[in-house]
Amino acid sequence: MAGIAKRVNHMLLLVGVLACLGEAYAREFQVGGSQGWTVPKDTSTNPYNQWAEKNRFQIGDSLLFVYQSSSDSVLQVSRDDYNNCNTATPIAAFNDGRTTFTFNRSGSFYFISGAEDNCKKNEKLVVVVLSDRTKQTPTTSPATSPPTTSPSPSGKSPSYNGVLSSTVGKASAIFGALVGPAILMAL
């Protein structure tokens, strides 16, 4: 009987480690690299979108915007506001100089500079987040529907994190696959 308990304990430990590894695969991308979130040197092109097209963003990944908070900000906006550099009706506004935005769903996300002139000089970004292929049942979520946000009580930029439920689901599946046969073998 002690052998069964020992195997179950080892399996539980393994499941815990695997669940943590799922979280470790989320990546943080610094927008603009070492130059940060600023007006591009060549305003006739959009290097932010060229950069985003070369990367694969997934649910749980995050963007880090680093900028001068005294003269710039980051706005998450709708597609129309992105195309028109409309700063009047953002979905979310950030002005702390070091903003982290975590993707909680697949679809398109639109960001512009809070300084309208900067936006018109191509300080703007579209990111397409890939679908979560780990879910068992399909969910309906319009790509243009943004997450609801509210200011963080800590004064820090809000973070959008919808990763926990999928990680718990993965851990449960792994636990069932590993522990079930171990218990049967012990009997």
SEKOLLO-850875 format. One record per residue (C-alpha): residue number from 1; x, y, z. Coordinates in nm, 4 decimals. Layout:
# SEKOLLO-850875
- resi, x, y, z
- NUM, X, Y, Z
...
# end
This chain:
# SEKOLLO-850875
- resi, x, y, z
- 1, 0.0000, 0.0000, 0.0000
- 2, 0.2899, 0.2368, 0.0757
- 3, 0.4185, 0.1786, -0.2793
- 4, 0.0902, 0.3037, -0.4274
- 5, 0.0954, 0.6166, -0.2134
- 6, 0.4556, 0.6859, -0.3148
- 7, 0.3710, 0.6506, -0.6868
- 8, 0.0665, 0.8754, -0.6527
- 9, 0.2792, 1.1390, -0.4749
- 10, 0.5365, 1.1260, -0.7557
- 11, 0.2627, 1.1607, -1.0155
- 12, 0.1120, 1.4592, -0.8337
- 13, 0.4530, 1.6245, -0.8237
- 14, 0.4988, 1.5625, -1.1968
- 15, 0.1562, 1.7105, -1.2743
- 16, 0.2419, 2.0199, -1.0724
- 17, 0.5681, 2.0665, -1.2592
- 18, 0.3967, 2.0201, -1.5965
- 19, 0.1277, 2.2737, -1.5069
- 20, 0.3968, 2.5267, -1.4181
- 21, 0.5783, 2.4597, -1.7447
- 22, 0.2623, 2.5477, -1.9374
- 23, 0.2761, 2.8935, -1.7819
- 24, 0.6477, 2.9266, -1.8534
- 25, 0.5878, 2.9200, -2.2279
- 26, 0.4123, 3.2577, -2.2244
- 27, 0.6499, 3.5164, -2.3674
- 28, 0.6941, 3.8891, -2.3207
- 29, 0.7704, 4.0932, -2.6317
- 30, 0.9204, 4.4416, -2.5979
- 31, 0.7596, 4.6655, -2.8562
- 32, 1.0233, 4.8618, -3.0484
- 33, 1.3130, 4.6654, -2.9030
- 34, 1.5796, 4.8776, -2.7368
- 35, 1.4302, 5.2000, -2.8785
- 36, 1.0942, 5.1312, -2.7187
- 37, 0.7550, 5.2728, -2.8149
- 38, 0.8365, 5.5894, -3.0084
- 39, 0.7798, 5.7551, -3.3459
- 40, 0.9565, 5.5451, -3.6127
- 41, 1.2645, 5.6990, -3.7761
- 42, 1.1116, 5.6380, -4.1196
- 43, 0.7515, 5.7533, -4.0843
- 44, 0.6622, 5.6335, -4.4355
- 45, 0.6669, 5.2712, -4.3135
- 46, 0.5284, 5.0991, -4.0058
- 47, 0.8119, 4.9002, -3.8465
- 48, 0.5879, 4.7976, -3.5557
- 49, 0.3501, 4.6076, -3.7845
- 50, 0.6407, 4.4615, -3.9827
- 51, 0.7852, 4.3358, -3.6536
- 52, 0.4492, 4.1963, -3.5377
- 53, 0.4028, 4.0065, -3.8647
- 54, 0.7312, 3.8234, -3.8026
- 55, 0.6236, 3.7009, -3.4582
- 56, 0.3660, 3.4476, -3.3419
- 57, 0.1607, 3.5735, -3.0511
- 58, -0.0407, 3.3359, -2.8374
- 59, -0.2883, 3.3670, -2.5532
- 60, -0.0897, 3.4403, -2.2364
- 61, 0.1886, 3.6264, -2.4190
- 62, 0.2363, 3.9921, -2.3348
- 63, 0.3624, 4.3134, -2.4893
- 64, 0.5914, 4.5482, -2.2995
- 65, 0.5645, 4.9114, -2.4092
- 66, 0.8494, 5.1316, -2.2799
- 67, 0.8078, 5.5057, -2.3480
- 68, 0.8453, 5.8562, -2.2046
- 69, 0.5308, 5.8963, -1.9945
- 70, 0.5685, 6.2740, -1.9974
- 71, 0.5182, 6.2915, -2.3748
- 72, 0.3586, 5.9649, -2.4889
- 73, 0.1169, 5.6897, -2.3932
- 74, -0.0377, 5.3704, -2.5293
- 75, -0.4030, 5.3323, -2.6225
- 76, -0.5788, 5.0080, -2.7048
- 77, -0.8390, 5.1035, -2.9637
- 78, -1.0910, 4.9632, -3.2110
- 79, -0.9969, 4.8917, -3.5711
- 80, -1.1656, 5.2121, -3.6915
- 81, -0.9903, 5.4250, -3.4301
- 82, -0.6608, 5.2603, -3.5283
- 83, -0.7137, 5.3429, -3.8967
- 84, -0.8124, 5.7046, -3.8191
- 85, -0.5689, 5.7687, -3.5306
- 86, -0.8658, 5.8576, -3.3109
- 87, -0.7424, 5.9013, -2.9530
- 88, -1.0787, 6.0178, -2.8133
- 89, -1.2432, 5.6810, -2.7375
- 90, -0.9835, 5.4216, -2.6341
- 91, -1.0770, 5.0791, -2.5027
- 92, -0.7914, 5.1140, -2.2530
- 93, -0.5371, 5.3889, -2.1885
- 94, -0.1929, 5.3481, -2.0335
- 95, 0.0492, 5.6258, -1.9379
- 96, 0.2893, 5.4817, -1.6813
- 97, 0.5936, 5.4674, -1.9132
- 98, 0.6269, 5.0900, -1.8800
- 99, 0.3060, 4.9151, -1.9785
- 100, 0.2566, 4.5395, -1.9913
- 101, -0.0463, 4.4157, -2.1848
- 102, -0.1246, 4.0412, -2.1627
- 103, -0.3370, 3.8739, -2.4307
- 104, -0.6374, 3.6878, -2.2884
- 105, -0.8007, 3.5815, -2.6154
- 106, -0.7226, 3.5207, -2.9796
- 107, -0.7933, 3.7796, -3.2466
- 108, -0.6724, 4.1245, -3.3428
- 109, -0.5521, 4.3885, -3.0971
- 110, -0.4992, 4.7501, -3.2021
- 111, -0.2640, 4.9944, -3.0279
- 112, -0.1836, 5.3574, -3.1059
- 113, 0.0151, 5.6341, -2.9454
- 114, -0.1924, 5.8567, -2.7207
- 115, -0.0322, 6.1530, -2.8987
- 116, -0.2394, 6.1855, -3.2172
- 117, 0.0505, 6.3338, -3.4181
- 118, 0.2696, 6.0364, -3.3204
- 119, 0.0009, 5.7961, -3.4374
- 120, -0.0189, 5.9767, -3.7720
- 121, 0.3579, 5.9185, -3.7999
- 122, 0.2981, 5.5409, -3.7686
- 123, 0.3491, 5.4933, -3.3966
- 124, 0.0806, 5.2272, -3.3996
- 125, 0.0623, 4.8506, -3.3904
- 126, -0.1707, 4.5647, -3.4847
- 127, -0.1133, 4.2271, -3.3204
- 128, -0.2958, 3.9101, -3.4219
- 129, -0.3087, 3.6492, -3.1452
- 130, -0.3367, 3.2884, -3.2598
- 131, -0.6236, 3.0635, -3.1573
- 132, -0.5894, 2.8470, -2.8493
- 133, -0.5709, 2.4960, -2.9954
- 134, -0.5724, 2.3286, -2.6518
- 135, -0.9421, 2.3882, -2.5840
- 136, -1.1708, 2.0884, -2.6305
- 137, -1.4867, 2.2807, -2.7151
- 138, -1.5088, 2.5761, -2.9527
- 139, -1.5953, 2.9136, -2.8066
- 140, -1.7495, 3.2049, -2.9857
- 141, -1.5626, 3.5290, -2.9345
- 142, -1.5760, 3.8092, -3.1905
- 143, -1.2271, 3.9184, -3.2895
- 144, -1.3198, 4.2846, -3.2536
- 145, -1.4678, 4.2495, -2.9065
- 146, -1.2103, 4.3829, -2.6586
- 147, -1.1692, 4.2703, -2.3008
- 148, -1.3481, 4.4774, -2.0408
- 149, -1.0997, 4.6692, -1.8338
- 150, -1.1057, 4.8680, -1.5165
- 151, -0.8261, 5.0600, -1.3505
- 152, -0.6023, 4.8513, -1.1315
- 153, -0.6249, 4.9452, -0.7636
- 154, -0.2463, 4.9321, -0.7399
- 155, -0.2130, 5.2054, -1.0019
- 156, -0.0197, 4.9717, -1.2294
- 157, -0.1312, 4.8968, -1.5807
- 158, -0.4041, 4.6339, -1.5880
- 159, -0.3068, 4.2910, -1.7112
- 160, -0.5356, 4.0687, -1.9133
- 161, -0.4746, 3.7114, -1.8106
- 162, -0.7019, 3.4309, -1.9204
- 163, -0.4447, 3.1528, -1.9061
- 164, -0.5244, 2.9897, -1.5720
- 165, -0.8339, 2.7969, -1.6794
- 166, -0.6614, 2.6380, -1.9791
- 167, -0.3626, 2.5434, -1.7638
- 168, -0.5865, 2.3819, -1.5026
- 169, -0.7597, 2.1888, -1.7811
- 170, -0.4254, 2.0691, -1.9182
- 171, -0.3102, 1.9684, -1.5705
- 172, -0.6304, 1.7714, -1.5113
- 173, -0.5895, 1.5852, -1.8400
- 174, -0.2250, 1.5064, -1.7672
- 175, -0.3119, 1.3958, -1.4143
- 176, -0.5782, 1.1583, -1.5442
- 177, -0.3483, 1.0166, -1.8095
- 178, -0.0577, 0.9606, -1.5718
- 179, -0.2162, 0.8678, -1.2404
- 180, -0.4961, 0.6482, -1.3760
- 181, -0.2640, 0.3851, -1.5302
- 182, -0.0294, 0.4036, -1.2283
- 183, -0.3128, 0.3145, -0.9921
- 184, -0.4307, 0.0331, -1.2207
- 185, -0.0766, -0.1083, -1.2444
- 186, -0.0471, -0.1045, -0.8647
- 187, -0.3673, -0.3066, -0.8220
# end
